[in-house]
Amino acid sequence: MIVRPFRFARLSALGIPHGVTKRDPSLPAFGSVSGNVTISIVLANRRAWWERLGLPLEHTVFARQVHGTRVTVVTASERGRGALEPGTGIPESDALVTTERNLPLAMICADCVPVLLYAPDVPAIGVVHAGWRGTVAGITRQAVHILCTLFSARPERLWAFLGPSIGPCCYEVGEEVITAWLATEPSNGHQAVLSRNGRAIFDLWRANELLLVEGGVDPAHIERAGICTRCHAGEWFSYRANGSRAGAQAAVIALP
């Protein structure tokens, strides 16, 4: 049986091509599109997944992610960067936004939160890679800010979708992470901090929802997949579950 990409029903209903790749035992290295596998396998898997996504791999733009806060505006001249030659991806970027049609944007994740953004009034799209460092630094809120200031998107009309990633069931962190998060004084930031058996838990899903709301996004326009990649490591790549042996999935979005 062919494994299909994960899709958000609401985003599909809005007519926006998108998807998150998964683990597929029928593909080499279980379908990893990056990570600890050879480039030939990465490219073969990307071609297989992009065919299932119904999107052109050769037009897709990838980033060279660094767990930072840079949001890059992508133009048609950058079509295909990083798709077939990973080293040519947009440098030092963990969020990409564009108003260009038929220009898919992709982020690689393996426990970090992929956030898909859609501003129907522009129209514009974005994709964010939000690990704990990027989340603490507010990258999701920054991506919303860029969409609103550069493209005049109205934040209350923007849609945001949090893809499969490590959940509050599994994300134990050191106290330094919690301290760094609370030091930024996010509104209701304590809602993303939990404790279990004396260990600190950072709820990346709730933290990024709080950042989106701070950016002006209507909570009713925020949807989470609610799938923990570590709990379901048989279906998803998870660094916490498999360490350096883990591959990675991709979150992809495009304007038709």
Residue pairs with C-beta under 8 A, 6 or more apart in sequence:
2 24
2 26
2 52
3 22
3 23
3 24
3 26
3 31
4 52
5 19
5 20
5 21
5 22
5 49
5 52
5 53
6 19
6 20
6 22
6 163
6 164
6 225
6 227
7 18
7 19
7 20
8 18
8 116
8 161
8 223
8 225
10 159
10 161
10 223
11 18
11 116
11 118
11 159
11 161
11 223
11 253
12 18
14 118
14 120
14 159
15 256
16 118
16 125
16 253
16 254
16 255
16 256
17 53
17 54
17 55
17 104
17 253
17 254
17 256
18 116
18 161
18 251
18 252
18 253
18 254
19 52
19 53
19 251
19 252
20 114
20 163
20 164
20 225
20 249
20 250
20 251
20 252
21 31
21 33
21 49
21 53
21 249
21 250
21 252
22 31
22 235
22 236
22 249
23 30
23 31
23 32
23 234
23 235
23 236
23 237
23 247
23 249
24 30
24 31
27 44
27 45
27 48
28 37
28 41
28 44
28 45
29 37
29 41
29 45
29 247
30 237
30 247
31 45
31 48
31 49
31 247
32 41
32 42
32 45
32 237
32 247
32 248
32 249
33 42
33 45
33 46
33 49
33 108
33 247
33 248
33 249
33 250
34 42
34 86
34 108
34 247
34 248
34 250
35 108
35 110
35 237
35 246
35 247
35 248
36 244
36 245
36 246
36 247
37 45
37 247
39 86
42 86
43 84
46 57
46 83
46 250
47 57
49 250
50 56
50 57
50 60
50 252
53 252
55 104
55 252
55 254
56 102
56 104
57 83
57 84
58 80
58 83
58 84
59 79
59 80
59 83
59 102
59 103
59 104
60 80
60 82
60 83
60 104
60 105
60 106
60 252
61 74
61 78
61 79
61 80
61 81
61 82
61 83
61 89
61 90
61 96
61 98
61 103
61 104
61 105
61 106
62 81
62 82
62 83
62 86
62 89
62 90
62 106
62 107
62 108
63 72
63 82
63 89
63 90
63 91
63 93
63 94
63 95
63 96
63 106
63 107
63 129
64 82
64 86
64 87
64 89
64 90
64 91
64 92
64 93
65 93
65 94
65 107
65 108
65 129
66 92
66 93
66 94
67 94
67 112
67 129
67 131
67 133
67 134
68 92
68 93
68 94
68 133
68 134
68 137
68 139
69 94
69 134
69 137
69 138
69 139
69 142
70 92
70 93
70 94
70 95
71 93
71 94
71 95
71 96
71 97
71 126
71 139
71 142
71 143
71 146
72 90
72 93
72 95
72 96
72 97
73 97
73 98
73 146
73 150
74 90
74 96
74 97
74 98
74 100
74 103
74 105
75 98
75 100
76 100
76 103
78 90
79 103
81 88
81 89
81 90
82 88
82 89
82 90
82 106
83 106
90 96
94 107
94 128
94 129
94 130
94 134
94 139
95 107
95 126
95 127
95 128
95 129
95 139
95 140
95 142
95 143
95 146
96 105
96 106
96 107
96 126
96 127
97 105
97 117
97 124
97 125
97 126
97 143
97 146
97 147
97 150
97 151
98 105
98 124
98 125
98 126
98 255
99 122
99 123
99 124
99 151
99 255
100 255
101 254
101 255
101 256
102 254
102 255
102 256
103 254
103 255
104 252
104 253
104 254
105 125
105 126
105 127
105 252
105 253
105 254
106 127
106 250
106 251
106 252
107 114
107 127
107 128
107 129
107 250
107 251
108 129
108 248
108 249
108 250
109 129
109 163
109 165
109 248
109 249
109 250
109 251
110 229
110 237
110 238
110 239
110 246
110 247
110 248
110 249
111 131
111 165
111 166
111 229
111 230
111 238
111 239
111 240
112 129
112 130
112 131
112 134
112 165
112 166
112 204
113 128
113 129
113 130
113 131
113 135
113 162
113 163
113 165
113 204
113 205
113 208
114 127
114 128
114 129
114 130
114 162
114 163
114 164
114 165
114 251
115 126
115 127
115 128
115 130
115 140
115 143
115 160
115 161
115 162
115 163
115 208
115 212
116 125
116 126
116 127
116 128
116 160
116 161
116 163
116 251
116 253
117 124
117 125
117 126
117 127
117 128
117 143
117 144
117 147
117 158
117 159
117 160
117 161
117 253
118 124
118 125
118 126
118 158
118 159
118 160
118 161
118 253
119 125
119 126
119 147
119 151
119 153
119 154
119 157
119 158
119 159
120 157
120 159
121 153
121 154
121 157
122 147
122 151
122 152
122 153
123 255
124 147
124 151
124 153
124 255
125 253
125 254
125 255
126 143
126 146
126 147
126 253
127 251
127 252
127 253
128 134
128 139
128 140
128 143
129 139
130 139
130 140
130 204
130 208
131 204
132 173
132 177
132 181
132 202
132 204
134 140
135 181
135 204
135 207
135 208
135 211
136 177
136 180
136 181
136 184
137 184
138 184
138 186
138 211
140 160
140 208
140 211
140 212
140 215
141 211
141 212
141 214
141 215
144 155
144 158
144 160
144 212
144 215
144 216
144 217
145 215
147 153
147 158
148 154
148 155
148 158
148 215
148 216
155 215
155 216
155 217
156 216
156 217
156 218
156 221
157 218
157 221
158 216
158 217
158 218
158 221
159 221
159 222
159 223
160 212
160 217
160 221
160 222
160 223
161 222
161 223
161 224
161 225
162 205
162 208
162 209
162 222
162 223
162 224
162 225
163 225
163 251
164 225
164 227
164 228
164 229
164 232
164 236
164 249
165 204
165 205
165 225
165 227
165 228
165 229
166 204
166 228
166 229
166 230
166 238
166 240
167 203
167 204
167 205
167 226
167 227
167 228
167 229
167 230
167 231
168 194
168 201
168 202
168 203
168 204
168 205
168 206
169 228
169 230
169 231
170 228
170 230
170 231
170 240
171 201
171 202
171 203
171 204
171 230
171 240
172 196
172 199
172 200
172 201
173 200
173 201
173 202
174 200
175 200
177 200
177 202
178 193
178 200
178 202
181 189
181 192
181 193
181 202
181 207
182 189
182 190
182 193
186 192
186 207
186 210
186 211
186 214
187 210
187 213
187 214
188 210
189 207
189 210
191 203
191 206
191 210
192 202
192 203
192 204
192 206
192 207
192 210
193 200
193 201
193 202
193 203
194 200
194 201
194 202
194 203
195 201
205 224
205 226
209 219
209 222
209 224
212 222
213 219
213 222
227 236
229 236
229 237
229 238
229 240
229 241
230 238
230 240
230 241
233 241
233 242
236 249
237 246
237 247
237 248
237 249
238 246
239 246
